[in-house]
Amino acid sequence: MSKINAAFAAALVGVVTLSAAPAFAAQCNHKGGFAGFLGDFKKEAAAKGIKQTGLAALDGLTVDDKVLAADRNQKVFKQTFEEFSGRMISKDRMVKGAKLLQTHAETFRKVEKQYGVPGPMIVAVWGLETDYGVNQGKMSVVRSVATLAYDCRRTDKFQGELVEALRIVDRGDMAAADLKGDWAGEIGQTQFLPSSYVKYAVTADGRGKPDLVRNQDDVIASTANYFKSHGWQRGQGWNQGQPNFAVIQEWNKAEVYAKTIALFAEKLGGTTKSAER
């Protein structure tokens, strides 16, 4: 994920109702330090169904200061939509996106039939998030979300994400050492937070465990499942003011980013129609 996309992802995960009652008893900035926090958190995670395989992913962790620095150095995005979209919807991304639409045409056809989400929408998200899987992030997801869970800025949010990261390890989807992502804990080619991975990651063929890091068909199906689960209306428009724009904002609440996804998908849809003629 590019730095600019990481900032948008952080803005998304940072939307928390501050008045909500704490969901976890493990205290941020624990008097026993990070080790004391993890000790208390293990008990709560176990109570939520996480077994030893998942709990062991917390052993030996230390706070990641790079994660804290990234979280504290987010800057307000000031570019106009025209400036941002003009830079992000590059010729290279258009060419690669159009090629992926052709390469995976059968998968996109099946996915649209099942979930109602057109291929260009999925490819637009895919390209903007990680340049089609090139920039997925190399940081430990468990360590990143544990660091943010220990920090007091959004502790309830990230304690929830930490439970789900451990659940991914516990159920054998990925080993903790293989669970890599960006600094806020995003996973895979379209950057699912752990809670979204647990809820929406699926396999394209309905068999085995989803792989959002290497299996492009699973990436396509899972992203479509996310959109459908958030209210995507089959056959309806996705530009601002149309029914599905609100669903794009469920993916990312920043209006300039949502509008850029919508425009990118519209442009990719045009290339698909041209290729079919």
N, C-alpha and C positions, 0 to 999 in steps of 0.2 A: 504494500500500500504506500502511495506517495505521502509525503509530509502533509500536503494539502488535504488529502483524503483522510489521513489520520486525525487531523484537526476536526473535520466534519464528524467522523465517527465518535470522537470524544465528546463533541457537542451533543450528539444523540444519546450516548450512554449517560451523559451528565444530567439529563432531565429527570429530576427526582422530586417527589413531593416532600418538602422538608418537614411538614407537620405530621407526617405519617408516623405511627407508633413503630418503634424499632422491632424488626422481625427476628433479630438475633441478640443473644445475651453476651456473646463475646465482645469485649470492649475494644474500641479503637484506641491506639496508643496505650496499650495494656501496661499496667504497672510492672508486669513481669517481662516487658519488652516483647519483641516479635515472637520469641519462643513461647512465652506465656500465652500470648494471643493464639498461636497455633494449637497449643495444648487444649485450651478451652474450645476452640473451633472444631477440633477433632471430635469432641464429645457431641457437639451439636450436629455435625455432619453424620456421625454414626446414628444419631437419633432420626435422621432424615433418610436412612437407608443405605448410606455409603459404607461399604465393607472394607476390609483391610487393604485390598489391592488399591483402592482409591485413596484411602487415608495415608498409605505409605508415600504417596506423591508429595506429601507435605514435609517429609523427613529431610532435615538438613537444609531447608530453605533459608535464605537470607533476604532482607529487604533489597529491592532493586532500585537504587538511587536514580538510575536513568529513567525509570518509569515515573517516579515522583517529579523529576525535573520536567519531563514531557507534559505531565498533567498540569503543572503549574505555569507552564510557558505557552499555553494556548493563547493565540491572538485573535481578536475580533476580525472576521473576514470582511474586507472593505471593497473588494472588486465588484463592479457591476455585473449583471447577468451576461451582458454582451462581451465584456472582457473575459470573464471566467469561462463561459461556454466556448468562446472563440479559441481559447488556449487549450481547453480540455478535450474538445472534439477535434482532435488532430487528424490530419490526412492518414497518418500511420494507423491510428486506432480505427478509422473508417475502413481502411483496406483490410486490416486483420479481422475486424468484426464481420465484414461482408463474406470473407473467406470461411469463417467459422459457421456462419449461417448456412453456407453451402455444404461444408464438410459434415455437419451434424444435422442436415436437413430432415432426415427421418426421425431423429430423436426430438427435434423441435416440433415436428408434426404430431408425434404421439403425445408430447407434453402439453401442447396447446389443446389437443382433444381432451386430455384428462383434467387439466387445471384451468384452461381458458386464457392462459397468458401467452401472448405472441412472442416468437423468438427474438425480434428486435429489442423488446423491452429487457429480456434477460441478458442479451449481449451488451446492451448499453450499460447496465449495472456492472457486468463482468469486466468490461473494458475500463470503466472509470475507477473501480475499486482496486484492481490489481494488475491492470494491463494484461488481462486474460491469463492470470495466474503467474505472471513473472515476478511480481513484488508482493508476496504473501506475508512477509515478515519472518524474522528468525529468532524472536525472543520466546522464552518459555512462557506459555500461556498460564500455567499454574502459578509460577512465580509472579508474573505480572498482576494477575487478579488478586493473589494473596497480598501483595504489596498495597494495592489500592483498597483492599478490604480492611487492612490494618490502619491505613491512613483515615483521618476523620472527615475528609471532604465528602465522600459518598460511600460510607462504610456499609450501609445496609444494601445498597445496590450491588456492590462488588462482593459482599459476603454471599449474596444469592448467586452471583456468577461463579464464585469459587466452588460452591456446592455442585453446580452443574458441570464445571470443569472436572471435578473429581468423579462425578458420575460417568462422564465420557471415558475416563481411564478405568473406572471400576467395572463397567460393562464390556470392556475389551475393544472399544472402537479404535482407540489409539493408546499407545504407551505414553506415559508422562514425558519421557525423553523426546518423543516424536511430536508432541503437541506444541507446535510452534505457531507464532502469529505476530501481530503488531503489539505495540506497547499497552493498549487497552484490552488485550486478550482476544482479538478477532481471529477467527480460524478460517482457512481455506481460500478458494479462488474468488468468492464473493463476500468474504469476511463476515461470517456469522459469529456473534458473541456466543459463549458456551450455552446460555439458556436457549437461544434460538437454534443452535445446533441440536440440542436435545429434543426440542419441540418439532422442528421442521426438516431436519436432514433426512433424506430418503434415498434409496437406491433407484436408479432408473428402471431396473428390471424387476424390482420387488423382492430381490434375493440378497442375502448377506448383509453386511454392515456398510453404511454409507461412507464414501471416501471423498471428502470435499477438497482434499489437497491435490490428488492426482487424477481422479476419475472425472473427466469432463461431463460425461452423461449424468453422473450423480449431481454435479454442480448445477447443471441445467434444471433437472427435476426438482432439486431442493429449493432453488431460488424461486421457481414457479410455485412450489408448495407454500413458501412464505407469503408470496403475494396473494394467492388464493385464500389463505388462512386469514389474511388481513382485509378481506372484503373485495378482492378484484372482481369486477363485473365483466363477464365474457362479452366481447364485441363492442364495448363502450370505449369512448375516447380517454386519453390520458394527459392531455394538455391542461394547463391551469384553467379552472372553471368547469372542467369535465369530470365525470364520476370517478375515474381512476386516479386522478391527480392526488387525492387524499391518501390513496394506498401507497403511492410513491413516497409521500411524506411520512408514512409509517416506517418506510425503509430509512429515510433520513429527513429530519424535520427542517433542515436549512432550505429555505425556499429557492435560493439560487442554485443549490445542488439538485433539488428535485426538478426544477425547470430544465436543468442541463441534461438530466437523465431522459426527460420527456422529449427534448429536442433531438438528442442523440438517437433515441429509438425511432423517432419520426424519420430522420435522415437514413438510418439503416433500413427502415421499411421501404424507402424509396429505392435503395440499391437492390433490394430483393426483388421488387417489382420489375426493375430494369433487367435484372438477370433472367427473369422468367419470360420476358418478351422475346 
